[in-house]
Amino acid sequence: MDNIYELEANILGSMVLDYKRFQSAQEKGLMPDDFEVYSYKEAYEIMVRENANDIVTIRTNMSSDILFKEVQEASAYCVSSAGFDGWLRLMQDKSANNKLLRLAEEIPQIVGEKINISEKIDRVNQLLIDNKITKNNGSPREVKDILEIVHQELKNAGTSLQNIVKTGFTQIDNKIKGFKPGDLVIVAGRPGMGKTTWALNIATNNIFNNKNVLIFSLEMTNEQLIKKIVSSESGISIDKMDSGKLSASDWSLFEETKNKLAKSNLYVYDKSPITIETLVNKTKAIQAVKQIDLIVVDYLQLLMTTSKAPAGSDNRTASMTYISNLLKGLAKEVGCPLISLSQLNRGVESRPDKRPLLSDLRDSGSIEQDADMVIMLYRADYYDALDTGLSEIIVKKNRMGEMGTFELSFDGSLSKFIDPEQAAFGRKKEYGPI
């Protein structure tokens, strides 16, 4: 169907004649701007606004009789809606293509600017987002339809558990049941609490469980990050590796760990500074060839953005809002958990009890709101050398599960957290719900 008038007439006519087609079009993301014929565009705007597809409602709200006559003719023209889904896909493809054509004049200007290629790609990507040339998530659905999906999920619960990402720490996994696809998990703490180490331990536990893990390391180089992983798995201290004074047994352990790690599906990106737009693009590029099971971002406050903050707003807070929104959207789109590390405000240092609170989250508002889970790390021995050496993993927010505080043993020399029952020292202790 090459004629755009014929195509749009069939789509509009089908929706006027059949309410279910009208619902389907909304669910599939049909927008009024997708119509090129003005009268059809206005009619569809009315239908969406009034949530009605009848000709009387359309006639009452149309701006002129001439335009309404065109809508009437479209309804009469459409004698069958059998090909509706195909027409809809074709129309949306045409609409996206037209938007791209209109952007064709702007893109060469960006390409000609004296900026690096990553920034050029980010600018073009932002144009696509601003012009809504993206996958549309549709419109509200009736509860009966959602219940059918929930029913199917319950039937397939055993299979879906395979997509759950576990931390690898028994007491924590027993309580929170792991991270689910689409979860945005914020791991927060003051410097020195072991945020990076804990996140890397989780990543390592999963890559050795045949999961595909992508790490964005904004603070450490690839080499530094891999050293931490090798240390935690081999038992060779970071100091030994940095000095190069490895014994024969150390070399044997290193080779064993190296060979094991080389077979894993771990991807590391360490270019910094990096914009959130670049991070999204890099993730989608990998996702196109390999399913990602877990994303780790170290850390949130080091991300930048090409997006301009709204007038009159606090630039950094607005940027963090935009970044956390995109991270949550990325987790949902890729269909895996995304763990993002985050710094805390210095205010925690001024309190007698230095255990972190949700309000300590740096640039907090939107981060806390967007997160499905907020986990905070606290080590008393950082402030008191006489302490036991146990670290507290505090689940402060869990949108779909339980909260609580758990203790893990921490070995900084090996960049490793350990369940207390597996350590040579310490005690197992679990607090009740927060």
VOGU-3710 file (C-alpha; in Angstrom, 3 decimals, decimal comma):
1> mdniyelean> 0,000/0,000/0,000  2,069/2,904/-1,324  -0,466/5,698/-1,193  -0,192/7,432/2,204  -3,799/8,681/2,019  -5,067/5,177/1,376  -2,931/3,756/4,172  -4,006/6,324/6,752  -7,665/6,130/5,671  -7,660/2,363/6,268
11> ilgsmvldyk> -6,047/2,752/9,696  -8,374/5,524/10,860  -11,432/3,821/9,387  -10,547/0,549/11,138  -10,275/2,337/14,484  -13,599/4,143/14,008  -15,335/0,880/13,130  -13,675/-1,293/15,793  -12,846/-0,113/19,348  -10,455/-3,042/19,851
21> rfqsaqekgl> -8,412/-1,812/16,867  -8,348/1,632/18,448  -7,057/0,099/21,706  -4,499/-1,979/19,839  -3,157/1,085/18,005  -2,581/2,899/21,315  -0,912/-0,135/22,866  1,424/-0,359/19,877  2,392/3,300/20,328  0,524/5,033/17,475
31> mpddfevysy> 0,828/8,812/17,960  -1,263/11,594/16,376  1,918/12,993/14,784  2,307/9,724/12,876  -0,588/10,855/10,614  0,346/13,058/7,654  -3,260/13,823/6,676  -4,285/16,692/8,964  -7,946/15,692/9,343  -6,981/12,134/10,323
41> keayeimvre> -4,442/13,488/12,817  -7,053/15,735/14,442  -9,601/12,904/14,564  -7,132/10,561/16,268  -6,177/13,265/18,789  -9,881/13,566/19,687  -10,256/9,787/19,988  -7,269/9,518/22,340  -8,319/12,541/24,420  -11,942/11,428/24,768
51> nandivtirt> -11,128/7,703/24,876  -13,866/7,144/22,324  -13,936/5,985/18,714  -17,537/6,765/17,759  -18,262/9,105/14,884  -20,545/11,320/17,001  -17,762/12,172/19,468  -15,395/12,904/16,598  -17,922/15,142/14,809  -18,728/17,086/17,999
61> nmssdilfke> -15,052/17,921/18,584  -13,741/18,429/15,039  -12,645/21,969/14,215  -14,544/22,121/10,892  -17,168/20,244/8,865  -14,792/19,979/5,908  -12,246/18,081/7,989  -14,958/15,869/9,463  -16,171/14,979/5,955  -12,692/13,602/5,185
71> vqeasaycvs> -12,910/11,428/8,306  -16,363/10,197/7,241  -15,002/9,269/3,840  -12,125/7,370/5,470  -14,613/5,366/7,562  -16,675/4,543/4,475  -13,526/3,725/2,474  -12,364/1,066/4,927  -14,466/-2,030/4,212  -12,183/-4,492/6,059
81> sagfdgwlrl> -9,606/-4,215/8,849  -8,046/-7,634/8,285  -4,660/-6,114/7,466  -4,704/-3,576/10,319  -1,544/-4,724/12,150  0,488/-4,668/8,943  -0,844/-1,229/7,994  0,052/0,073/11,435  3,662/-1,152/11,222  4,017/0,347/7,755
91> mqdksannkl> 2,634/3,699/8,876  4,907/3,887/11,932  7,909/3,004/9,781  6,970/5,769/7,324  6,544/8,238/10,176  9,965/7,417/11,668  11,546/7,674/8,216  9,986/11,105/7,632  11,299/12,326/10,988  14,760/11,080/10,046
101> lrlaeeipqi> 14,568/12,955/6,753  13,708/16,145/8,619  16,722/15,600/10,848  19,017/15,034/7,882  19,792/18,736/7,710  20,819/18,896/11,380  23,059/15,839/11,447  25,687/17,155/8,949  26,023/20,262/11,126  26,821/18,061/14,133
111> vgekinisek> 29,256/15,960/12,093  31,062/19,147/10,993  31,560/20,446/14,541  35,022/20,266/16,101  34,122/17,805/18,866  35,132/14,177/19,455  33,228/11,349/17,759  31,633/10,095/21,012  30,053/13,482/21,626  28,820/13,604/18,011
121> idrvnqllid> 27,134/10,217/18,450  25,606/11,364/21,747  24,220/14,507/20,077  22,654/12,507/17,246  21,205/10,022/19,728  19,729/12,893/21,727  18,101/14,227/18,544  16,428/10,864/18,044  15,147/10,898/21,626  13,937/14,508/21,396
131> nkitknngsp> 12,071/13,740/18,168  10,559/10,581/19,667  12,231/8,286/17,121  12,375/5,583/19,730  10,528/2,461/20,728  7,182/3,540/22,197  5,873/1,779/25,263  2,219/2,175/24,349  -0,683/3,248/26,563  -2,480/2,069/29,736
141> revkdileiv> -3,863/-1,469/29,580  -6,987/-3,003/31,096  -6,449/-4,942/34,292  -7,853/-8,150/32,781  -5,062/-8,137/30,197  -2,420/-7,533/32,869  -3,868/-10,353/35,003  -3,403/-12,754/32,115  0,278/-11,790/31,952  0,636/-12,251/35,732
151> hqelknagts> -1,114/-15,629/35,424  1,385/-16,715/32,785  4,305/-15,454/34,887  3,098/-17,530/37,837  2,893/-20,627/35,633  6,433/-19,984/34,405  7,845/-18,959/37,792  10,304/-21,842/37,881  11,749/-20,891/34,517  11,883/-17,153/35,260
161> lqnivktgft> 14,055/-17,812/38,329  16,877/-18,502/35,887  16,914/-14,781/35,065  17,405/-13,755/38,697  20,896/-12,453/39,462  22,121/-13,561/42,892  24,705/-11,728/44,978  26,473/-14,971/45,847  26,168/-14,233/49,589  23,861/-16,811/51,144
171> qidnkikgfk> 22,173/-14,850/53,920  21,528/-11,844/51,660  20,144/-13,937/48,779  17,877/-15,840/51,161  16,345/-12,553/52,262  16,176/-10,366/49,130  15,873/-13,274/46,622  18,377/-11,684/44,208  18,091/-8,912/41,607  15,357/-9,144/38,985
181> pgdlvivagr> 15,484/-8,137/35,297  14,874/-4,392/34,969  15,927/-3,602/38,549  17,978/-0,462/39,204  20,090/-1,260/42,272  21,955/1,586/43,988  24,910/0,519/46,154  25,950/3,506/48,265  28,549/4,283/50,885  31,261/6,690/51,923
191> pgmgkttwal> 34,746/6,263/50,397  36,602/3,280/51,847  33,479/1,223/52,621  34,180/-1,331/49,862  31,454/-0,454/47,336  33,543/-1,340/44,286  34,839/-4,523/45,896  31,343/-5,729/46,799  29,987/-4,981/43,318  32,960/-6,778/41,720
201> niatnnifnn> 32,415/-9,761/44,028  28,809/-9,964/42,814  29,931/-9,627/39,188  32,561/-12,350/39,668  30,111/-14,721/41,349  27,874/-14,342/38,302  30,433/-14,634/35,492  31,553/-17,920/37,037  27,901/-18,940/36,992  27,761/-18,483/33,181
211> knvlifslem> 26,223/-15,008/33,292  27,204/-12,228/30,862  28,352/-9,152/32,781  29,138/-5,637/31,528  31,117/-3,268/33,797  31,583/0,453/33,237  34,623/1,400/35,320  34,749/5,191/35,498  37,229/5,373/38,381  39,670/2,517/37,779
221> tneqlikkiv> 41,421/1,304/34,645  40,619/-2,074/33,139  43,900/-3,421/34,503  43,236/-2,217/38,067  39,751/-3,693/38,023  40,891/-7,082/36,717  43,666/-7,169/39,345  41,006/-6,829/42,054  39,025/-9,698/40,539  42,121/-11,899/40,204
231> ssesgisidk> 43,095/-11,109/43,816  39,662/-12,010/45,210  39,564/-15,289/43,258  43,173/-16,434/43,602  43,946/-15,330/47,153  46,993/-13,365/45,959  47,078/-9,969/47,630  46,997/-6,764/45,589  50,268/-5,713/47,253  52,005/-8,857/46,008
241> mdsgklsasd> 50,771/-8,337/42,461  51,777/-4,661/42,488  55,277/-5,538/43,730  55,677/-8,442/41,316  57,074/-10,623/44,126  55,060/-13,740/43,374  56,186/-17,150/44,531  55,964/-20,270/42,381  52,685/-21,211/44,078  51,376/-17,664/43,521
251> wslfeetknk> 52,169/-17,914/39,822  50,355/-21,234/39,674  47,273/-19,686/41,326  47,482/-16,685/38,996  47,586/-18,865/35,857  44,671/-20,949/37,121  42,569/-17,838/37,807  43,649/-16,199/34,548  42,532/-19,226/32,499  39,239/-19,426/34,382
261> laksnlyvyd> 38,544/-15,716/33,949  39,510/-15,736/30,248  36,682/-18,196/29,534  34,062/-15,963/31,168  31,740/-13,494/29,453  32,953/-10,316/31,123  33,075/-6,969/29,283  34,825/-3,940/30,790  34,742/-0,325/29,588  37,065/2,114/31,364
271> kspitietlv> 37,031/5,285/29,257  36,410/8,315/31,451  34,824/10,824/31,428  31,811/9,180/29,840  28,328/10,537/29,192  25,176/8,632/30,052  24,292/8,766/26,352  27,545/6,987/25,441  26,949/4,402/28,160  23,495/3,656/26,756
281> nktkaiqavk> 24,868/3,387/23,203  27,732/1,071/24,226  25,356/-1,172/26,153  22,941/-1,480/23,234  25,837/-2,274/20,892  26,847/-5,247/23,057  23,220/-6,244/23,635  22,792/-6,515/19,848  25,232/-9,447/19,719  25,158/-10,863/23,241
291> qidlivvdyl> 22,427/-11,013/25,903  23,564/-9,054/28,974  22,615/-10,516/32,375  24,077/-7,821/34,651  25,366/-4,246/34,255  27,617/-2,557/36,837  28,342/1,201/36,781  31,178/2,478/39,002  30,086/5,099/39,838  26,967/7,258/39,328
301> qllmttskap> 28,378/10,715/40,136  31,162/10,334/37,555  28,644/10,079/34,715  28,144/13,169/32,585  25,396/14,148/30,161  24,991/16,168/26,982  21,459/17,115/28,036  20,915/20,716/29,184  19,302/21,263/32,576  15,908/23,044/32,604
311> agsdnrtasm> 16,018/26,784/33,175  15,982/27,776/36,833  17,030/24,332/38,077  20,053/23,147/40,010  22,245/21,882/37,189  23,773/18,924/39,031  20,524/17,765/40,610  18,758/18,029/37,240  21,576/16,085/35,570  21,402/13,349/38,216
321> tyisnllkgl> 17,642/13,122/37,719  18,120/12,705/33,975  20,930/10,153/34,447  19,077/8,004/36,987  15,974/8,021/34,756  18,031/6,797/31,796  19,742/4,108/33,895  16,365/2,780/35,035  15,081/2,876/31,445  18,201/1,057/30,225
331> akevgcplis> 17,771/-1,711/32,810  14,161/-2,237/31,682  14,995/-2,126/27,974  17,950/-4,519/28,200  15,992/-6,746/30,600  18,635/-7,199/33,288  19,555/-5,726/36,697  21,764/-2,636/36,678  23,919/-2,018/39,757  25,130/1,556/40,056
341> lsqlnrgves> 27,503/2,609/42,818  26,897/5,973/44,443  28,726/8,273/46,814  27,155/9,633/49,997  27,162/13,175/51,305  29,793/14,182/53,868  26,995/14,843/56,347  27,296/11,252/57,566  30,733/12,075/59,010  29,301/14,681/61,379
351> rpdkrpllsd> 26,950/12,238/63,161  27,922/10,109/66,183  26,347/7,068/64,490  27,890/7,017/61,032  25,612/4,380/59,591  24,234/5,847/56,360  20,652/6,970/55,778  18,694/7,332/52,524  18,905/11,099/52,928  22,710/10,825/52,702
361> lrdsgsieqd> 22,520/9,917/49,028  24,389/12,530/47,052  22,072/14,503/44,738  19,536/12,145/46,217  15,921/12,890/45,309  15,551/11,143/41,973  18,152/8,448/42,669  16,160/7,159/45,610  12,889/7,381/43,668  14,151/5,605/40,528
371> admvimlyra> 15,935/2,829/42,401  14,153/-0,476/42,950  16,658/-1,309/45,657  19,055/0,821/47,714  21,838/-1,012/49,535  24,271/0,816/51,815  27,651/-0,360/53,039  29,075/0,450/56,455  32,366/-0,657/58,051  32,788/0,275/61,712
381> dyydaldtgl> 36,476/-0,652/61,576  36,997/2,242/59,136  36,338/4,555/62,081  37,389/2,246/64,953  40,506/0,108/64,544  39,419/-2,054/67,507  36,261/-3,223/65,780  35,721/-6,830/64,676  36,281/-6,241/60,952  32,717/-7,175/59,981
391> seiivkknrm> 30,930/-5,031/57,389  27,248/-4,211/57,394  25,239/-4,562/54,190  22,122/-2,490/54,848  19,140/-2,923/52,510  17,377/0,425/52,985  14,875/0,091/50,143  13,511/-2,949/48,358  10,528/-2,223/46,161  9,503/-5,861/45,767
401> gemgtfelsf> 10,904/-7,606/48,820  12,284/-7,550/52,345  14,802/-5,185/53,910  17,342/-5,814/56,612  20,941/-5,542/57,744  23,492/-8,293/57,172  27,099/-8,797/58,185  29,922/-9,938/55,933  33,592/-10,425/56,679  35,832/-8,065/54,720
411> dgslskfidp> 39,393/-8,721/53,575  40,735/-5,551/51,978  44,059/-7,128/51,005  42,234/-9,609/48,775  39,401/-7,285/47,691  36,884/-9,773/48,979  33,733/-9,989/51,087  32,970/-13,356/52,660  29,933/-14,859/54,375  30,847/-14,971/58,112
421> eqaafgrkke> 30,193/-18,699/58,315  32,776/-19,220/55,585  35,391/-17,027/57,285  37,864/-18,170/59,868  36,609/-15,478/62,242  33,497/-13,554/63,056  29,966/-14,448/63,953  26,813/-14,762/61,940  24,330/-12,084/62,813  21,218/-10,811/61,096
431> ygpi> 19,097/-7,936/62,215  15,385/-7,741/61,760  13,594/-5,596/59,205  14,465/-1,921/59,193
//
